[in-house]
Amino acid sequence: MRILLTGRDGQVGWELARLLPALGDLHSTGRGELDLADADAIRRVVRESKPELIVNAAAYTAVDRAESEQDLAMRVNGTAPGILGDEAKRAGALLVHYSTDYVFDGAKRGPYVEDDAPNPLSVYGRTKIAGERAVAESGCRHLLLRTSWVYGPRGKNFFLTIARKAKAGERLRVVDDQRGVPTTSRFLAEKTLELVRRGANGLLHLVPAGETTWYGFAREIVQLVGAQTEVQPIRTGEFPTAARRPANSVLDNARATAMLGAPMPDWRTLLGAVRESAEV
């Protein structure tokens, strides 16, 4: 099987680039080879690689900066997935595309299921739901995977930031009124392969078991790295950001769990595995 991977240098893309060769002949691209803001470049790369599977791990992920770069964020997150969908349909390929918990407004009391109506609070969230809809409307075979709070042993993410500050002895103030599910990049890559092998399609929420707040996540990280740093819980209003975040963005993973045929690991277990491979 011929595979095209976009976003090779991102957190999830880096993991996928190491696992996807198990499924076939991989052609991977980073930002240097493919700018998703360039529609013509997308069409050219897809047609040259003639893929049977396209995995789009590239995205505009600067949630706060998106508030002032709306056009760029929409081209990458909203328009590009639709072009990939059109090209996937033309090639008869399956398109795997990743989305986010930030498509929801956080007003629901319990976990969000796939059929809940999106209502994003931020430009980032609006661009991601636009991308989901563009993929679906293209008519291609697709697997849309919503996930949340992605982190790993490399790149820029909450885990590495907190771990480094904790080991440096910095006092931490972390929001305790936003709930979600921390998800490792390795988990996403591994489960993506399993789902593709099982012929999964449509929309799935792909996160580990359990939930926490950013404060709870930070406390687990501090304990894991053996630091004595104080972690102070604060309210969202005490840490203003350009983009609004949902108070509750916990995703229900029951549909993906049933498709995979086995329980999801707890997020704390996955955190321990990342600590073993991270340089902190």
C-alpha positions as a Markdown table, in Angstrom:
| # | Residue | x | y | z |
|---|---|---|---|---|
| 1 | Met | 0.0 | 0.0 | 0.0 |
| 2 | Arg | 1.3 | 3.5 | -0.9 |
| 3 | Ile | 0.9 | 6.0 | 2.0 |
| 4 | Leu | 1.2 | 9.8 | 2.1 |
| 5 | Leu | 1.9 | 11.4 | 5.5 |
| 6 | Thr | 1.7 | 15.1 | 6.0 |
| 7 | Gly | 3.1 | 16.9 | 9.1 |
| 8 | Arg | 6.0 | 14.5 | 9.5 |
| 9 | Asp | 7.9 | 16.9 | 11.9 |
| 10 | Gly | 5.0 | 17.4 | 14.4 |
| 11 | Gln | 4.4 | 15.5 | 17.6 |
| 12 | Val | 2.0 | 12.9 | 16.1 |
| 13 | Gly | 3.5 | 13.0 | 12.6 |
| 14 | Trp | 6.9 | 12.1 | 14.1 |
| 15 | Glu | 5.5 | 9.0 | 15.7 |
| 16 | Leu | 3.5 | 8.1 | 12.6 |
| 17 | Ala | 6.5 | 8.3 | 10.4 |
| 18 | Arg | 8.1 | 5.5 | 12.4 |
| 19 | Leu | 5.0 | 3.3 | 12.5 |
| 20 | Leu | 3.3 | 3.7 | 9.1 |
| 21 | Pro | 6.0 | 1.7 | 7.1 |
| 22 | Ala | 4.5 | -1.4 | 8.8 |
| 23 | Leu | 1.5 | -0.8 | 6.5 |
| 24 | Gly | 3.3 | -0.1 | 3.3 |
| 25 | Asp | 5.5 | 2.2 | 1.2 |
| 26 | Leu | 5.6 | 5.6 | 3.0 |
| 27 | His | 6.1 | 9.0 | 1.5 |
| 28 | Ser | 6.2 | 11.5 | 4.3 |
| 29 | Thr | 6.3 | 15.3 | 4.0 |
| 30 | Gly | 7.2 | 18.1 | 6.4 |
| 31 | Arg | 6.5 | 21.8 | 6.1 |
| 32 | Gly | 9.5 | 22.1 | 3.8 |
| 33 | Glu | 8.1 | 19.7 | 1.2 |
| 34 | Leu | 4.4 | 20.7 | 1.6 |
| 35 | Asp | 2.8 | 23.9 | 2.8 |
| 36 | Leu | -0.9 | 23.1 | 3.5 |
| 37 | Ala | -1.7 | 26.8 | 2.9 |
| 38 | Asp | -0.8 | 26.2 | -0.8 |
| 39 | Ala | -3.8 | 24.4 | -2.5 |
| 40 | Asp | -1.8 | 23.8 | -5.7 |
| 41 | Ala | 1.0 | 22.2 | -3.8 |
| 42 | Ile | -1.4 | 19.8 | -2.0 |
| 43 | Arg | -2.8 | 18.6 | -5.3 |
| 44 | Arg | 0.6 | 18.2 | -6.9 |
| 45 | Val | 2.1 | 16.2 | -4.0 |
| 46 | Val | -0.9 | 13.9 | -3.8 |
| 47 | Arg | -1.0 | 13.2 | -7.5 |
| 48 | Glu | 2.7 | 12.6 | -7.7 |
| 49 | Ser | 2.7 | 10.1 | -4.7 |
| 50 | Lys | -0.5 | 8.3 | -5.9 |
| 51 | Pro | -1.4 | 7.2 | -2.4 |
| 52 | Glu | -3.9 | 4.6 | -1.3 |
| 53 | Leu | -3.8 | 6.0 | 2.3 |
| 54 | Ile | -3.4 | 9.7 | 3.2 |
| 55 | Val | -2.7 | 10.5 | 6.8 |
| 56 | Asn | -3.0 | 14.2 | 7.5 |
| 57 | Ala | -1.0 | 14.9 | 10.7 |
| 58 | Ala | -0.3 | 18.6 | 9.8 |
| 59 | Ala | -2.3 | 21.4 | 11.3 |
| 60 | Tyr | -2.1 | 25.0 | 12.5 |
| 61 | Thr | -2.1 | 24.4 | 16.3 |
| 62 | Ala | -1.2 | 27.8 | 17.8 |
| 63 | Val | -4.6 | 28.2 | 19.5 |
| 64 | Asp | -4.0 | 31.7 | 20.8 |
| 65 | Arg | -2.2 | 33.1 | 17.7 |
| 66 | Ala | -5.0 | 31.8 | 15.5 |
| 67 | Glu | -7.1 | 34.6 | 16.9 |
| 68 | Ser | -4.9 | 37.1 | 15.0 |
| 69 | Glu | -4.1 | 34.8 | 12.1 |
| 70 | Gln | -7.5 | 33.7 | 11.1 |
| 71 | Asp | -7.0 | 33.4 | 7.4 |
| 72 | Leu | -3.8 | 31.3 | 7.7 |
| 73 | Ala | -5.4 | 29.1 | 10.3 |
| 74 | Met | -8.5 | 28.5 | 8.1 |
| 75 | Arg | -6.4 | 27.7 | 5.0 |
| 76 | Val | -4.4 | 25.1 | 6.9 |
| 77 | Asn | -7.1 | 23.6 | 9.2 |
| 78 | Gly | -10.3 | 24.3 | 7.2 |
| 79 | Thr | -9.5 | 24.4 | 3.5 |
| 80 | Ala | -6.6 | 22.0 | 3.1 |
| 81 | Pro | -8.4 | 19.0 | 4.6 |
| 82 | Gly | -11.2 | 19.5 | 2.0 |
| 83 | Ile | -8.6 | 19.6 | -0.8 |
| 84 | Leu | -7.0 | 16.4 | 0.6 |
| 85 | Gly | -10.5 | 14.9 | 0.7 |
| 86 | Asp | -11.1 | 15.8 | -3.0 |
| 87 | Glu | -7.8 | 14.3 | -4.0 |
| 88 | Ala | -8.4 | 11.2 | -1.8 |
| 89 | Lys | -11.7 | 10.6 | -3.6 |
| 90 | Arg | -10.0 | 11.1 | -7.0 |
| 91 | Ala | -7.4 | 8.6 | -6.1 |
| 92 | Gly | -9.7 | 6.2 | -4.3 |
| 93 | Ala | -7.7 | 6.6 | -1.1 |
| 94 | Leu | -8.6 | 6.6 | 2.5 |
| 95 | Leu | -8.0 | 9.9 | 4.3 |
| 96 | Val | -7.2 | 9.9 | 8.0 |
| 97 | His | -7.5 | 13.4 | 9.5 |
| 98 | Tyr | -7.1 | 14.6 | 13.1 |
| 99 | Ser | -9.4 | 17.1 | 14.9 |
| 100 | Thr | -9.8 | 18.4 | 18.4 |
| 101 | Asp | -11.9 | 18.6 | 21.5 |
| 102 | Tyr | -12.0 | 22.4 | 21.0 |
| 103 | Val | -14.8 | 22.0 | 18.5 |
| 104 | Phe | -17.1 | 21.9 | 21.7 |
| 105 | Asp | -18.1 | 24.8 | 23.9 |
| 106 | Gly | -17.7 | 23.0 | 27.2 |
| 107 | Ala | -21.3 | 23.5 | 28.4 |
| 108 | Lys | -22.1 | 19.8 | 28.6 |
| 109 | Arg | -21.8 | 18.3 | 32.1 |
| 110 | Gly | -20.5 | 14.9 | 30.9 |
| 111 | Pro | -18.1 | 13.6 | 28.2 |
| 112 | Tyr | -18.8 | 14.6 | 24.6 |
| 113 | Val | -19.9 | 11.9 | 22.2 |
| 114 | Glu | -19.4 | 12.0 | 18.4 |
| 115 | Asp | -23.0 | 13.0 | 17.8 |
| 116 | Asp | -23.0 | 16.1 | 20.1 |
| 117 | Ala | -23.3 | 19.3 | 18.2 |
| 118 | Pro | -20.0 | 21.3 | 17.9 |
| 119 | Asn | -20.0 | 24.9 | 19.0 |
| 120 | Pro | -16.4 | 26.1 | 19.1 |
| 121 | Leu | -15.4 | 29.1 | 21.3 |
| 122 | Ser | -12.2 | 30.0 | 19.4 |
| 123 | Val | -10.9 | 30.6 | 15.9 |
| 124 | Tyr | -8.9 | 27.5 | 16.2 |
| 125 | Gly | -11.9 | 25.4 | 17.1 |
| 126 | Arg | -13.9 | 27.0 | 14.2 |
| 127 | Thr | -11.2 | 26.2 | 11.7 |
| 128 | Lys | -11.0 | 22.6 | 12.9 |
| 129 | Ile | -14.7 | 21.9 | 12.6 |
| 130 | Ala | -14.5 | 23.5 | 9.1 |
| 131 | Gly | -11.9 | 21.0 | 8.2 |
| 132 | Glu | -14.0 | 18.1 | 9.5 |
| 133 | Arg | -17.0 | 19.2 | 7.5 |
| 134 | Ala | -14.8 | 19.7 | 4.4 |
| 135 | Val | -13.5 | 16.2 | 4.6 |
| 136 | Ala | -17.0 | 14.8 | 5.0 |
| 137 | Glu | -18.4 | 16.9 | 2.2 |
| 138 | Ser | -15.7 | 15.7 | -0.2 |
| 139 | Gly | -17.3 | 12.3 | -0.3 |
| 140 | Cys | -14.0 | 10.5 | 0.2 |
| 141 | Arg | -13.5 | 7.4 | 2.4 |
| 142 | His | -12.3 | 9.0 | 5.6 |
| 143 | Leu | -11.5 | 8.4 | 9.3 |
| 144 | Leu | -11.8 | 11.6 | 11.4 |
| 145 | Leu | -10.2 | 11.3 | 14.8 |
| 146 | Arg | -10.9 | 13.9 | 17.4 |
| 147 | Thr | -8.4 | 14.0 | 20.3 |
| 148 | Ser | -7.3 | 16.3 | 23.1 |
| 149 | Trp | -4.4 | 17.7 | 25.1 |
| 150 | Val | -1.8 | 16.1 | 22.9 |
| 151 | Tyr | 1.8 | 15.8 | 24.3 |
| 152 | Gly | 4.9 | 13.7 | 23.9 |
| 153 | Pro | 8.6 | 13.5 | 24.6 |
| 154 | Arg | 9.6 | 16.0 | 21.9 |
| 155 | Gly | 8.4 | 19.3 | 20.5 |
| 156 | Lys | 6.5 | 22.0 | 22.5 |
| 157 | Asn | 3.8 | 20.8 | 24.8 |
| 158 | Phe | 2.4 | 21.1 | 28.3 |
| 159 | Phe | 4.2 | 18.1 | 29.7 |
| 160 | Leu | 7.7 | 19.3 | 28.7 |
| 161 | Thr | 7.0 | 22.8 | 29.8 |
| 162 | Ile | 5.8 | 21.8 | 33.2 |
| 163 | Ala | 8.5 | 19.2 | 33.7 |
| 164 | Arg | 11.3 | 21.6 | 32.9 |
| 165 | Lys | 9.9 | 24.4 | 35.1 |
| 166 | Ala | 9.4 | 22.0 | 37.9 |
| 167 | Lys | 13.0 | 20.6 | 37.7 |
| 168 | Ala | 14.2 | 24.2 | 37.7 |
| 169 | Gly | 12.3 | 24.9 | 40.9 |
| 170 | Glu | 9.8 | 27.4 | 39.4 |
| 171 | Arg | 6.6 | 27.9 | 41.3 |
| 172 | Leu | 3.7 | 26.9 | 39.1 |
| 173 | Arg | 0.1 | 28.4 | 38.8 |
| 174 | Val | -2.1 | 26.1 | 36.7 |
| 175 | Val | -5.8 | 26.3 | 35.7 |
| 176 | Asp | -8.0 | 23.9 | 37.6 |
| 177 | Asp | -11.4 | 24.6 | 36.1 |
| 178 | Gln | -10.8 | 23.2 | 32.6 |
| 179 | Arg | -11.3 | 19.4 | 32.2 |
| 180 | Gly | -10.0 | 17.1 | 29.5 |
| 181 | Val | -8.1 | 14.0 | 28.7 |
| 182 | Pro | -4.3 | 14.2 | 28.2 |
| 183 | Thr | -3.3 | 12.1 | 25.2 |
| 184 | Thr | 0.2 | 11.0 | 24.1 |
| 185 | Ser | 1.4 | 11.3 | 20.5 |
| 186 | Arg | 2.5 | 7.7 | 20.6 |
| 187 | Phe | -0.9 | 6.5 | 21.7 |
| 188 | Leu | -2.5 | 8.4 | 18.8 |
| 189 | Ala | -0.1 | 6.9 | 16.2 |
| 190 | Glu | -0.4 | 3.4 | 17.5 |
| 191 | Lys | -4.2 | 3.5 | 17.7 |
| 192 | Thr | -4.4 | 5.1 | 14.2 |
| 193 | Leu | -2.6 | 2.1 | 12.7 |
| 194 | Glu | -4.9 | -0.3 | 14.6 |
| 195 | Leu | -8.0 | 1.5 | 13.4 |
| 196 | Val | -6.8 | 1.5 | 9.8 |
| 197 | Arg | -6.0 | -2.2 | 9.9 |
| 198 | Arg | -9.6 | -2.8 | 11.2 |
| 199 | Gly | -11.1 | -0.8 | 8.4 |
| 200 | Ala | -12.5 | 1.9 | 10.7 |
| 201 | Asn | -14.2 | 4.9 | 9.1 |
| 202 | Gly | -16.3 | 7.9 | 10.0 |
| 203 | Leu | -15.9 | 10.0 | 13.1 |
| 204 | Leu | -14.3 | 8.7 | 16.3 |
| 205 | His | -13.1 | 10.2 | 19.6 |
| 206 | Leu | -9.7 | 8.8 | 20.2 |
| 207 | Val | -8.4 | 9.5 | 23.8 |
| 208 | Pro | -7.2 | 7.3 | 26.6 |
| 209 | Ala | -9.3 | 6.4 | 29.7 |
| 210 | Gly | -9.9 | 8.9 | 32.5 |
| 211 | Glu | -9.9 | 12.6 | 32.8 |
| 212 | Thr | -8.3 | 15.5 | 34.8 |
| 213 | Thr | -7.8 | 19.2 | 34.9 |
| 214 | Trp | -4.7 | 21.1 | 33.7 |
| 215 | Tyr | -3.8 | 21.4 | 37.4 |
| 216 | Gly | -4.3 | 17.7 | 38.0 |
| 217 | Phe | -2.1 | 17.0 | 35.0 |
| 218 | Ala | 0.6 | 19.3 | 36.2 |
| 219 | Arg | 0.6 | 17.7 | 39.7 |
| 220 | Glu | 1.1 | 14.3 | 38.1 |
| 221 | Ile | 4.0 | 15.6 | 36.0 |
| 222 | Val | 5.7 | 17.2 | 39.0 |
| 223 | Gln | 5.4 | 14.1 | 41.0 |
| 224 | Leu | 6.7 | 11.9 | 38.1 |
| 225 | Val | 9.9 | 14.0 | 37.6 |
| 226 | Gly | 10.5 | 13.9 | 41.4 |
| 227 | Ala | 10.4 | 17.7 | 41.8 |
| 228 | Gln | 9.3 | 19.5 | 45.0 |
| 229 | Thr | 7.8 | 22.5 | 43.2 |
| 230 | Glu | 4.6 | 23.9 | 44.5 |
| 231 | Val | 1.6 | 23.8 | 42.1 |
| 232 | Gln | -1.1 | 26.3 | 42.8 |
| 233 | Pro | -4.6 | 25.9 | 41.3 |
| 234 | Ile | -6.1 | 28.9 | 39.7 |
| 235 | Arg | -9.2 | 29.9 | 37.9 |
| 236 | Thr | -9.3 | 30.5 | 34.1 |
| 237 | Gly | -10.0 | 34.2 | 34.7 |
| 238 | Glu | -6.7 | 34.5 | 36.5 |
| 239 | Phe | -4.8 | 33.3 | 33.4 |
| 240 | Pro | -6.3 | 35.3 | 30.5 |
| 241 | Thr | -5.6 | 34.0 | 27.0 |
| 242 | Ala | -6.4 | 35.3 | 23.5 |
| 243 | Ala | -8.6 | 32.2 | 22.7 |
| 244 | Arg | -11.4 | 31.0 | 25.0 |
| 245 | Arg | -11.1 | 27.3 | 26.1 |
| 246 | Pro | -14.0 | 25.0 | 26.9 |
| 247 | Ala | -14.4 | 24.3 | 30.6 |
| 248 | Asn | -15.2 | 20.7 | 29.8 |
| 249 | Ser | -13.7 | 19.1 | 26.7 |
| 250 | Val | -13.7 | 15.4 | 27.9 |
| 251 | Leu | -14.3 | 13.1 | 25.0 |
| 252 | Asp | -16.2 | 9.9 | 25.3 |
| 253 | Asn | -14.1 | 7.1 | 23.6 |
| 254 | Ala | -16.6 | 4.3 | 23.8 |
| 255 | Arg | -17.1 | 4.1 | 20.0 |
| 256 | Ala | -13.3 | 3.8 | 19.3 |
| 257 | Thr | -12.9 | 1.4 | 22.2 |
| 258 | Ala | -15.6 | -0.9 | 20.7 |
| 259 | Met | -14.0 | -0.7 | 17.3 |
| 260 | Leu | -10.6 | -1.6 | 18.8 |
| 261 | Gly | -12.0 | -4.4 | 20.9 |
| 262 | Ala | -10.0 | -3.6 | 24.0 |
| 263 | Pro | -10.1 | -1.1 | 26.9 |
| 264 | Met | -8.1 | 2.1 | 26.4 |
| 265 | Pro | -5.1 | 2.6 | 28.8 |
| 266 | Asp | -5.5 | 5.2 | 31.5 |
| 267 | Trp | -3.9 | 8.5 | 30.7 |
| 268 | Arg | -1.7 | 8.3 | 33.8 |
| 269 | Thr | -0.1 | 5.0 | 32.5 |
| 270 | Leu | 0.7 | 6.7 | 29.3 |
| 271 | Leu | 2.2 | 9.7 | 31.1 |
| 272 | Gly | 4.7 | 7.3 | 32.8 |
| 273 | Ala | 5.8 | 5.9 | 29.5 |
| 274 | Val | 6.5 | 9.4 | 28.1 |
| 275 | Arg | 8.6 | 10.3 | 31.1 |
| 276 | Glu | 10.8 | 7.3 | 30.4 |
| 277 | Ser | 11.7 | 8.6 | 26.9 |
| 278 | Ala | 11.6 | 12.3 | 27.4 |
| 279 | Glu | 14.8 | 14.4 | 27.9 |
| 280 | Val | 13.7 | 16.2 | 31.1 |
